[in-house]
Amino acid sequence: MTTTTEPRVVTPSPVTAPSLARLTGVELRKLVDTRAGRWLLITIGLIAVALAVVQLFVLDDVQQTFQNFFDPSLLPISLLLPVLGILSITAEWSQRTALTTFTLTPRRERVILAKLGAVLLAALASVLVSLAVAAVFTLLARATGGAGGWDLEWASVPHAAVFQIASVLMGAGFGLLLLNTPLAIVTYLLLPTVWTILSGLIRALREPARWLDTSSTMQPLVTSEVTALQWGRLAVSLLVWVAVPLAAGLWRALRREVS
């Protein structure tokens, strides 16, 4: 008497692609894993603290308030956040890890969206850092004889978030368009500066500059009141300096050969 055993068929479990949230978490970790990204984040925090220390000694007692500690910290941080956006986008290409990354996640647009999500979260975190630093130095101001007032125009907080998000996305757009860290940083710093200088020297460019010069259109975001006209100018300038580079850069990154 013999028995036969049917062969056991093992069905492989389907491989699921990582979620966008998980990819974003990976990209956030990359921001602090690299030496450049880690020191850039540390520098952003130190600049916010150093500026508040200077204000503590320079401002009159009556001016040492939460609002006055919060607002000035936004500008120096906004100068470094775009560099963080550039580093996040161009790291795969400059460190030659693009082949590994896009092999593990073949849909490049998901990786790029995750990188953009990571730098957006970093921009929002920078606003929280500014708020925390302002709170600490308001307490110090009160303890050392300053006004230490807690008055805050709450509209300035979402305005600050828009300001920092626009800054970091501008850097990310240049990084995505050029896919080269030094070239993207130099171009980001040079082009807007050249445009500002030319618009100041050439009369015919002064009116377009009111709509295209981000140093002018983003300035109202540091205040608590932004008019409809100022929002319109901001939208036009961000379309030129953020949306266009991001769209062109995405098109290029999706078609560039990875080696």
Backbone bond lengths (Angstrom), bond angles and torsions (degrees), N, CA, C in turn:
res aa  C-N    CA-C-N  psi(-1)  N-CA   C-N-CA  omega(-1)  CA-C   N-CA-C  phi
1 M - - - 1.458 - - 1.533 108.93 -
2 T 1.266 114.83 128.23 1.465 119.88 -179.33 1.513 110.26 -121.30
3 T 1.280 115.37 150.34 1.467 120.44 177.22 1.517 108.94 -119.88
4 T 1.262 115.86 147.14 1.472 121.10 178.08 1.523 109.18 -114.17
5 T 1.275 114.11 139.05 1.471 119.71 179.30 1.522 109.04 -113.12
6 E 1.305 114.74 125.38 1.452 118.08 179.50 1.526 109.45 -70.66
7 P 1.334 117.09 137.66 1.470 119.00 179.00 1.521 111.16 -62.66
8 R 1.294 114.23 139.73 1.457 120.10 -179.70 1.522 109.75 -82.84
9 V 1.280 114.84 124.68 1.473 120.29 180.00 1.526 108.95 -96.20
10 V 1.295 115.17 120.93 1.465 120.67 178.72 1.522 108.60 -99.98
11 T 1.295 114.87 118.29 1.469 119.83 179.69 1.524 108.94 -92.74
12 P 1.308 116.74 118.03 1.471 118.18 -179.81 1.520 111.27 -64.17
13 S 1.294 115.84 139.17 1.462 120.14 178.33 1.519 109.59 -70.44
14 P 1.311 117.04 141.06 1.460 119.50 -178.75 1.523 111.58 -65.37
15 V 1.315 115.22 141.80 1.460 120.64 178.21 1.521 108.66 -88.48
16 T 1.301 116.06 120.27 1.460 120.29 -179.16 1.526 110.01 -97.94
17 A 1.297 114.63 141.24 1.459 119.58 178.41 1.519 109.92 -71.46
18 P 1.332 118.16 144.42 1.469 119.68 177.73 1.517 110.97 -61.71
19 S 1.318 115.60 143.82 1.462 119.80 -179.41 1.521 110.36 -69.46
20 L 1.321 114.54 162.25 1.468 119.62 179.32 1.527 110.51 -64.37
21 A 1.332 116.19 -34.46 1.468 119.21 178.02 1.531 110.76 -64.02
22 R 1.336 116.10 -41.10 1.462 118.85 179.63 1.526 111.19 -66.99
23 L 1.327 116.71 -41.21 1.462 120.24 177.75 1.532 110.77 -62.64
24 T 1.337 115.99 -38.77 1.458 119.65 178.46 1.527 110.52 -64.47
25 G 1.343 116.02 -39.21 1.458 119.36 176.50 1.520 112.17 -62.63
26 V 1.337 116.01 -38.63 1.465 120.26 176.99 1.521 110.32 -63.11
27 E 1.332 116.45 -43.61 1.465 120.08 -179.40 1.523 111.58 -67.40
28 L 1.318 117.25 -34.31 1.465 119.60 175.17 1.529 110.62 -63.36
29 R 1.331 115.67 -39.96 1.463 118.86 178.72 1.525 110.92 -66.26
30 K 1.332 116.66 -34.83 1.459 120.02 178.58 1.520 111.68 -64.03
31 L 1.338 116.99 -29.94 1.459 120.09 -179.33 1.521 111.82 -61.86
32 V 1.331 116.44 -31.77 1.467 119.54 -178.13 1.526 112.18 -104.75
33 D 1.342 117.00 -10.34 1.467 119.42 179.81 1.528 112.07 -74.89
34 T 1.331 116.26 -35.40 1.461 119.27 -179.00 1.522 110.19 -81.96
35 R 1.317 116.53 148.44 1.470 120.91 -178.44 1.522 111.05 -62.61
36 A 1.344 116.41 -42.15 1.471 119.52 -178.15 1.525 110.94 -64.39
37 G 1.332 116.23 -46.42 1.455 119.48 -179.65 1.516 112.88 -64.96
38 R 1.332 116.13 -40.94 1.466 120.28 -179.40 1.530 111.09 -63.37
39 W 1.337 116.72 -46.45 1.461 119.72 -178.75 1.522 112.13 -70.67
40 L 1.318 116.06 -29.19 1.460 118.50 176.73 1.522 110.18 -67.10
41 L 1.318 117.50 -42.48 1.467 120.84 177.48 1.530 110.74 -64.10
42 I 1.333 116.49 -41.57 1.463 120.00 177.67 1.530 110.59 -62.78
43 T 1.329 116.11 -40.99 1.470 120.54 179.58 1.516 111.36 -63.55
44 I 1.328 116.86 -39.78 1.471 120.42 178.34 1.524 110.36 -59.36
45 G 1.343 116.13 -45.50 1.456 119.32 178.73 1.520 112.51 -65.17
46 L 1.342 117.19 -40.98 1.460 120.93 -179.28 1.525 111.57 -66.01
47 I 1.324 116.43 -37.55 1.470 119.33 179.34 1.521 110.25 -64.08
48 A 1.339 116.75 -42.83 1.466 120.03 179.00 1.531 110.68 -60.56
49 V 1.327 116.41 -41.99 1.464 120.31 179.63 1.528 111.00 -69.26
50 A 1.342 116.75 -44.28 1.464 120.29 -177.82 1.524 111.17 -61.91
51 L 1.331 116.65 -40.94 1.463 119.50 179.82 1.524 110.66 -64.51
52 A 1.331 116.94 -39.84 1.458 120.06 178.93 1.530 111.25 -66.17
53 V 1.334 116.67 -36.24 1.468 120.32 177.44 1.526 109.95 -62.64
54 V 1.326 116.75 -44.84 1.467 120.44 178.48 1.527 110.45 -60.70
55 Q 1.325 116.77 -43.66 1.468 119.81 179.60 1.516 111.87 -62.88
56 L 1.331 116.09 -35.02 1.463 120.20 -179.15 1.522 111.12 -61.14
57 F 1.333 116.25 -31.45 1.463 120.31 -178.30 1.535 112.41 -95.73
58 V 1.330 116.65 -24.37 1.466 120.04 -173.20 1.528 112.70 -95.84
59 L 1.314 117.53 -41.19 1.458 120.26 -175.78 1.524 111.48 -68.18
60 D 1.312 115.00 147.85 1.462 119.46 171.70 1.527 109.72 -64.15
61 D 1.330 115.72 155.40 1.463 119.82 -176.91 1.526 112.39 -54.43
62 V 1.329 116.15 -40.36 1.463 119.89 -176.46 1.522 111.89 -69.07
63 Q 1.323 118.22 -21.73 1.461 122.43 -178.46 1.532 113.37 -90.76
64 Q 1.308 117.01 -4.96 1.459 120.14 -178.10 1.528 109.58 -83.92
65 T 1.353 114.14 78.23 1.465 121.33 -178.33 1.525 109.90 -123.40
66 F 1.314 114.68 167.01 1.473 120.73 -179.40 1.522 111.25 -56.45
67 Q 1.335 116.29 -46.24 1.460 120.50 -178.51 1.515 111.54 -61.35
68 N 1.334 116.99 -41.46 1.462 120.53 -177.72 1.521 112.73 -74.11
69 F 1.316 117.77 -21.58 1.457 119.98 173.02 1.530 110.89 -82.55
70 F 1.328 116.66 -31.01 1.465 121.16 -175.79 1.528 112.57 -76.67
71 D 1.309 117.26 -51.48 1.470 121.27 -172.65 1.533 113.76 -58.44
72 P 1.343 119.89 -49.99 1.471 118.84 -176.14 1.525 113.71 -65.49
73 S 1.327 118.69 -23.05 1.463 119.94 -178.74 1.517 112.51 -70.25
74 L 1.323 117.69 -17.78 1.469 120.80 -176.12 1.526 111.90 -70.51
75 L 1.329 117.13 -38.25 1.466 120.36 -173.39 1.528 113.30 -66.70
76 P 1.334 120.40 -52.74 1.472 118.56 179.68 1.527 112.84 -63.26
77 I 1.333 117.14 -35.50 1.470 119.48 178.02 1.520 110.64 -65.19
78 S 1.340 116.46 -37.28 1.468 119.70 -179.21 1.520 112.11 -66.98
79 L 1.328 117.93 -19.24 1.460 120.82 177.56 1.524 111.72 -76.56
80 L 1.342 117.33 -27.96 1.461 121.03 -177.54 1.523 113.03 -96.85
81 L 1.318 117.63 -26.68 1.466 119.50 -179.17 1.528 112.90 -58.55
82 P 1.339 120.46 -40.63 1.463 119.19 177.34 1.522 112.96 -60.06
83 V 1.325 117.56 -33.94 1.465 120.24 176.92 1.521 109.76 -64.05
84 L 1.327 116.57 -38.29 1.465 120.26 176.05 1.518 110.64 -62.48
85 G 1.342 116.91 -41.23 1.459 120.45 176.97 1.514 112.16 -62.50
86 I 1.322 116.42 -40.45 1.462 120.78 178.24 1.523 110.71 -64.08
87 L 1.331 116.95 -46.44 1.463 120.73 -178.73 1.524 111.23 -61.77
88 S 1.320 116.58 -40.08 1.462 119.96 -179.50 1.524 111.45 -63.11
89 I 1.331 116.87 -41.99 1.469 120.63 -176.49 1.521 111.29 -75.15
90 T 1.324 116.69 -43.94 1.470 119.63 -171.33 1.520 113.60 -87.41
91 A 1.339 118.07 -5.85 1.467 120.07 -175.62 1.522 112.26 -58.80
92 E 1.333 116.67 -40.22 1.475 119.48 -177.58 1.523 111.04 -61.82
93 W 1.327 116.23 -34.85 1.462 119.95 -175.83 1.518 111.45 -86.54
94 S 1.333 117.35 -39.78 1.457 119.59 -178.30 1.523 112.05 -73.77
95 Q 1.334 117.57 -30.18 1.456 121.31 179.42 1.527 112.76 -97.64
96 R 1.329 115.96 5.49 1.467 122.87 176.91 1.527 112.53 56.59
97 T 1.320 116.14 40.35 1.464 120.43 174.96 1.525 111.96 -107.71
98 A 1.333 116.66 5.53 1.459 120.22 -177.33 1.522 111.64 -61.46
99 L 1.332 116.86 -39.33 1.460 119.90 -178.19 1.523 110.55 -61.53
100 T 1.340 116.81 -44.77 1.467 120.20 179.40 1.520 111.07 -66.25
101 T 1.327 116.81 -45.23 1.465 120.91 -177.54 1.520 111.43 -62.05
102 F 1.334 116.63 -47.14 1.457 119.54 -175.84 1.523 112.46 -80.24
103 T 1.327 117.32 -12.19 1.466 119.66 171.11 1.525 109.69 -77.50
104 L 1.336 116.41 -41.82 1.457 120.37 178.22 1.531 111.82 -70.77
105 T 1.320 115.99 -34.09 1.471 121.12 177.73 1.519 107.85 -129.80
106 P 1.345 117.03 88.05 1.472 120.27 -173.20 1.528 113.95 -62.07
107 R 1.312 117.40 -27.53 1.471 119.05 -179.85 1.528 108.85 -79.76
108 R 1.303 115.11 96.82 1.465 120.27 -173.76 1.522 112.41 -61.51
109 E 1.336 116.66 -33.56 1.458 118.34 -177.15 1.528 111.48 -62.52
110 R 1.344 117.61 -30.13 1.463 120.34 177.64 1.525 110.60 -68.56
111 V 1.316 116.93 -39.91 1.460 120.64 178.42 1.530 109.87 -64.65
112 I 1.323 116.47 -43.57 1.460 120.12 -178.95 1.526 110.90 -66.09
113 L 1.340 116.71 -41.51 1.464 119.55 176.88 1.528 111.01 -62.20
114 A 1.334 116.20 -37.80 1.467 119.89 177.89 1.529 110.64 -64.85
115 K 1.325 116.85 -40.47 1.467 120.04 177.73 1.527 110.56 -63.40
116 L 1.327 116.59 -43.03 1.467 119.64 178.70 1.525 110.53 -64.97
117 G 1.337 116.62 -39.50 1.461 119.61 177.12 1.515 112.07 -62.65
118 A 1.336 116.43 -38.55 1.465 120.42 -179.73 1.528 111.42 -65.01
119 V 1.338 117.22 -43.96 1.471 118.89 -178.83 1.529 110.96 -72.44
120 L 1.341 117.43 -28.67 1.466 119.55 174.71 1.527 110.29 -64.69
121 L 1.331 116.77 -43.45 1.459 120.28 177.25 1.528 111.00 -63.60
122 A 1.336 116.44 -37.10 1.462 119.96 177.15 1.524 110.72 -64.30
123 A 1.332 116.75 -38.21 1.466 120.47 178.24 1.521 110.74 -64.68
124 L 1.341 116.69 -43.38 1.463 119.90 177.99 1.529 110.56 -65.30
125 A 1.329 116.66 -37.43 1.464 120.11 177.88 1.523 110.94 -63.62
126 S 1.332 117.32 -33.79 1.465 119.87 179.34 1.526 111.41 -64.85
127 V 1.351 116.42 -33.35 1.468 119.55 176.15 1.525 110.02 -65.90
128 L 1.342 116.30 -40.31 1.464 120.09 177.03 1.532 110.97 -63.52
129 V 1.328 115.86 -37.34 1.467 119.67 176.97 1.531 110.01 -62.96
130 S 1.323 116.76 -43.79 1.468 120.37 178.84 1.529 110.95 -61.60
131 L 1.335 116.18 -41.11 1.466 119.86 178.35 1.527 111.04 -64.93
132 A 1.332 116.46 -42.31 1.468 120.28 -179.62 1.514 111.25 -65.04
133 V 1.329 116.68 -44.40 1.466 120.15 178.92 1.521 110.28 -63.06
134 A 1.340 116.93 -42.02 1.467 120.12 178.82 1.524 110.89 -61.74
135 A 1.334 117.07 -39.59 1.462 120.51 179.86 1.531 111.27 -64.98
136 V 1.335 116.16 -45.43 1.470 120.15 -179.20 1.524 110.95 -62.01
137 F 1.324 117.03 -44.41 1.466 119.33 -176.15 1.527 111.92 -78.72
138 T 1.320 117.78 -20.26 1.465 119.08 170.71 1.522 109.81 -66.84
139 L 1.331 116.27 -41.01 1.468 120.44 175.97 1.527 111.19 -64.09
140 L 1.342 116.05 -42.67 1.462 119.73 178.23 1.524 111.14 -63.84
141 A 1.343 116.13 -39.44 1.466 119.71 179.38 1.522 110.32 -62.67
142 R 1.320 116.55 -42.64 1.467 119.42 179.30 1.524 111.29 -65.73
143 A 1.347 115.95 -36.73 1.463 119.92 -179.14 1.527 112.41 -71.07
144 T 1.345 116.78 -24.85 1.471 120.38 -177.13 1.523 112.79 -103.51
145 G 1.319 116.41 12.18 1.456 119.45 174.62 1.514 115.27 101.92
146 G 1.329 118.64 -1.30 1.457 121.12 177.84 1.514 111.40 -77.51
147 A 1.328 115.96 176.51 1.467 120.48 -178.24 1.527 110.90 -63.20
148 G 1.341 116.34 -45.87 1.463 119.49 178.97 1.510 113.57 61.58
149 G 1.335 116.86 31.04 1.457 120.64 -179.09 1.517 112.29 -73.05
150 W 1.336 116.50 144.10 1.466 121.67 -177.75 1.523 112.19 -100.58
151 D 1.306 118.00 13.18 1.464 120.40 179.88 1.526 110.19 -62.61
152 L 1.334 115.97 134.15 1.463 121.47 179.61 1.513 109.26 -147.56
153 E 1.324 116.51 127.99 1.462 121.02 171.63 1.525 107.04 -77.00
154 W 1.334 116.37 107.08 1.463 119.39 -171.39 1.513 113.17 -64.09
155 A 1.327 117.55 -21.84 1.467 119.63 176.30 1.519 111.63 -65.12
156 S 1.329 116.89 -22.45 1.460 119.80 -178.83 1.528 111.87 -70.08
157 V 1.331 118.19 -21.38 1.470 120.48 179.84 1.523 111.36 -71.16
158 P 1.359 120.02 -53.43 1.475 117.90 175.49 1.521 112.76 -63.19
159 H 1.339 117.12 -32.57 1.463 119.62 176.23 1.526 110.24 -62.82
160 A 1.328 116.11 -40.65 1.465 120.36 177.98 1.525 110.72 -64.19
161 A 1.332 117.01 -38.48 1.465 120.49 178.20 1.525 111.02 -63.24
162 V 1.333 116.98 -44.02 1.462 120.64 177.41 1.522 110.26 -62.75
163 F 1.317 116.24 -40.89 1.469 121.87 -179.50 1.526 111.02 -59.98
164 Q 1.322 117.21 -48.33 1.465 120.46 -177.14 1.535 111.35 -73.80
165 I 1.322 117.76 -35.97 1.467 120.42 177.44 1.521 110.50 -64.31
166 A 1.345 116.35 -44.27 1.468 119.73 178.58 1.521 110.80 -61.99
167 S 1.330 117.18 -39.09 1.463 121.01 -179.45 1.521 111.25 -64.08
168 V 1.338 116.61 -48.30 1.467 119.27 -176.54 1.521 111.26 -70.11
169 L 1.329 117.74 -33.72 1.468 119.99 177.81 1.522 111.41 -69.69
170 M 1.325 116.77 -31.50 1.459 119.40 176.87 1.527 110.10 -63.67
171 G 1.330 116.05 -44.58 1.452 119.45 176.80 1.522 111.70 -63.80
172 A 1.336 116.75 -42.95 1.466 120.32 178.91 1.520 111.37 -61.80
173 G 1.336 116.42 -35.94 1.463 119.67 178.70 1.512 112.12 -64.32
174 F 1.329 117.21 -43.83 1.462 120.39 176.66 1.527 110.92 -64.91
175 G 1.327 116.65 -39.39 1.464 119.38 178.44 1.505 112.40 -64.53
176 L 1.327 116.79 -41.33 1.459 121.04 -179.65 1.520 111.44 -69.40
177 L 1.329 116.80 -34.33 1.456 120.79 -179.11 1.522 111.91 -71.82
178 L 1.350 117.32 -38.46 1.464 121.28 -172.85 1.531 112.88 -101.16
179 L 1.346 117.88 -26.82 1.476 123.02 178.16 1.529 112.38 53.33
180 N 1.316 115.07 34.16 1.462 121.07 178.45 1.522 107.11 -146.72
181 T 1.331 116.91 119.96 1.467 120.26 -171.06 1.525 113.40 -61.57
182 P 1.343 120.07 -55.84 1.480 118.59 -178.41 1.522 112.48 -61.28
183 L 1.337 116.63 -42.87 1.464 119.82 -178.28 1.527 110.89 -64.75
184 A 1.331 117.35 -40.41 1.461 120.53 -179.52 1.525 111.03 -66.44
185 I 1.329 117.73 -41.95 1.464 120.64 -179.66 1.531 110.61 -65.06
186 V 1.327 116.62 -45.71 1.471 120.20 -179.82 1.521 110.42 -63.91
187 T 1.336 116.98 -43.76 1.466 120.70 -179.46 1.521 111.11 -64.48
188 Y 1.330 116.36 -42.56 1.463 119.81 179.48 1.525 111.02 -61.44
189 L 1.323 116.87 -42.03 1.461 120.10 -178.91 1.525 112.48 -75.10
190 L 1.333 116.44 -32.26 1.455 120.31 -172.19 1.522 113.50 -83.86
191 L 1.335 117.81 -48.69 1.469 120.59 -172.51 1.529 113.10 -59.70
192 P 1.348 119.31 -52.41 1.475 117.88 178.99 1.520 112.73 -61.09
193 T 1.346 116.89 -35.15 1.472 120.05 179.36 1.521 110.88 -66.02
194 V 1.325 116.34 -44.71 1.470 120.57 178.14 1.522 110.34 -61.50
195 W 1.348 115.98 -41.74 1.463 119.66 179.69 1.531 110.58 -62.50
196 T 1.326 117.02 -41.78 1.469 120.50 179.38 1.527 110.99 -63.54
197 I 1.340 116.89 -42.39 1.466 120.42 179.93 1.524 110.91 -65.44
198 L 1.334 116.60 -45.71 1.470 120.01 -179.26 1.520 111.68 -63.05
199 S 1.333 116.50 -40.89 1.467 119.05 -179.46 1.523 111.05 -67.08
200 G 1.336 117.03 -25.90 1.454 119.42 176.49 1.513 112.98 -78.73
201 L 1.345 116.61 -26.23 1.462 120.85 -177.52 1.518 112.77 -92.40
202 I 1.327 117.64 -32.92 1.461 121.80 -174.85 1.523 108.98 -105.71
203 R 1.310 115.62 118.50 1.461 120.85 -175.68 1.526 111.92 -60.40
204 A 1.342 117.56 -37.14 1.465 120.59 -176.57 1.519 112.56 -65.87
205 L 1.312 117.41 -20.27 1.461 120.50 -178.36 1.525 113.30 -93.24
206 R 1.305 117.45 -5.09 1.464 119.21 -174.15 1.523 112.59 -68.19
207 E 1.323 117.13 -40.94 1.466 118.65 178.92 1.530 111.90 -69.21
208 P 1.360 119.36 -46.54 1.477 118.05 174.59 1.525 112.36 -58.92
209 A 1.341 117.27 -33.05 1.468 119.79 -178.44 1.520 111.42 -64.44
210 R 1.321 117.45 -27.77 1.464 119.93 178.82 1.521 111.19 -66.49
211 W 1.343 116.35 -18.55 1.464 121.47 179.41 1.526 112.52 -108.15
212 L 1.337 117.11 -17.91 1.464 119.87 -172.78 1.520 114.51 -118.06
213 D 1.318 118.14 -16.55 1.461 121.17 -178.24 1.530 108.97 -83.81
214 T 1.337 117.05 106.92 1.463 120.20 -176.21 1.524 112.86 -65.35
215 S 1.335 117.66 -27.16 1.459 118.98 177.29 1.524 111.04 -64.33
216 S 1.356 115.73 -23.92 1.463 120.66 177.67 1.524 111.55 -93.82
217 T 1.336 117.02 -44.50 1.467 119.78 -174.62 1.525 112.72 -72.48
218 M 1.346 118.08 -25.77 1.454 120.40 -179.47 1.524 112.77 -90.33
219 Q 1.311 117.10 -12.03 1.464 120.64 -177.59 1.532 113.13 -59.10
220 P 1.349 119.58 -40.69 1.477 118.57 179.79 1.519 114.10 -60.80
221 L 1.338 118.08 -20.71 1.463 120.09 -179.32 1.526 112.51 -67.46
222 V 1.322 116.97 -16.76 1.461 120.30 178.01 1.524 110.41 -79.74
223 T 1.320 117.46 -6.21 1.460 122.69 177.64 1.530 109.44 -107.11
224 S 1.305 115.82 175.59 1.462 120.42 -178.33 1.520 112.87 -91.44
225 E 1.335 117.37 -11.10 1.463 120.69 -177.90 1.523 110.11 -123.45
226 V 1.328 115.46 125.42 1.460 122.14 177.54 1.523 107.37 -128.75
227 T 1.326 117.05 123.75 1.459 120.91 -178.36 1.522 110.68 -79.63
228 A 1.333 115.29 167.63 1.462 120.57 178.93 1.530 111.39 -61.90
229 L 1.336 116.70 -39.20 1.454 120.55 178.40 1.527 110.58 -63.50
230 Q 1.329 116.72 -41.46 1.464 120.37 179.19 1.531 111.52 -66.01
231 W 1.342 116.85 -37.47 1.470 119.37 174.99 1.521 110.64 -63.61
232 G 1.329 116.80 -38.34 1.458 120.29 178.92 1.520 111.89 -64.54
233 R 1.327 116.41 -44.96 1.463 119.89 177.74 1.523 111.00 -63.00
234 L 1.331 116.26 -39.44 1.459 119.97 178.71 1.526 110.50 -62.83
235 A 1.315 117.00 -42.65 1.466 121.08 -179.16 1.526 111.36 -62.56
236 V 1.327 116.70 -42.17 1.467 120.23 179.74 1.528 110.79 -64.96
237 S 1.323 116.64 -44.72 1.467 119.65 -178.57 1.527 111.47 -65.94
238 L 1.331 117.27 -38.21 1.463 119.90 179.27 1.525 111.39 -71.46
239 L 1.327 116.62 -29.51 1.465 119.37 174.99 1.521 110.27 -62.07
240 V 1.337 116.26 -41.63 1.466 120.94 -178.00 1.526 111.96 -75.35
241 W 1.333 116.63 -45.64 1.461 120.60 -170.70 1.529 114.15 -94.28
242 V 1.330 117.91 -13.28 1.469 120.81 -179.18 1.520 111.35 -119.34
243 A 1.336 116.92 -58.12 1.467 120.18 -173.84 1.525 112.30 -64.44
244 V 1.326 117.32 -45.23 1.466 120.24 -178.20 1.533 111.74 -64.29
245 P 1.353 119.67 -50.23 1.471 118.68 176.93 1.524 113.29 -60.43
246 L 1.345 117.91 -38.14 1.461 119.99 179.02 1.521 111.21 -64.77
247 A 1.326 117.40 -44.52 1.464 120.73 -179.18 1.530 111.19 -65.97
248 A 1.347 116.37 -46.09 1.466 119.66 179.44 1.528 110.95 -66.54
249 G 1.323 116.34 -38.82 1.458 119.98 179.37 1.514 112.26 -67.35
250 L 1.335 117.59 -39.21 1.467 120.65 177.16 1.522 110.42 -62.67
251 W 1.331 116.27 -43.65 1.466 120.22 178.34 1.525 110.33 -60.19
252 R 1.324 117.57 -41.61 1.469 121.05 -178.95 1.534 111.27 -69.65
253 A 1.355 116.20 -44.29 1.461 119.60 -177.06 1.523 112.29 -65.12
254 L 1.333 116.49 -33.41 1.466 119.93 -179.34 1.518 111.67 -72.18
255 R 1.319 117.78 -21.69 1.469 121.40 -176.01 1.516 113.98 -109.87
256 R 1.310 117.49 -8.58 1.450 119.78 -178.96 1.521 110.33 -72.65
257 E 1.322 115.79 137.86 1.453 120.90 178.57 1.518 109.73 -72.28
258 V 1.337 115.55 134.14 1.454 121.56 179.32 1.506 109.12 -99.24
259 S 1.331 116.58 126.27 1.458 119.89 -179.64 1.523 110.13 -130.66
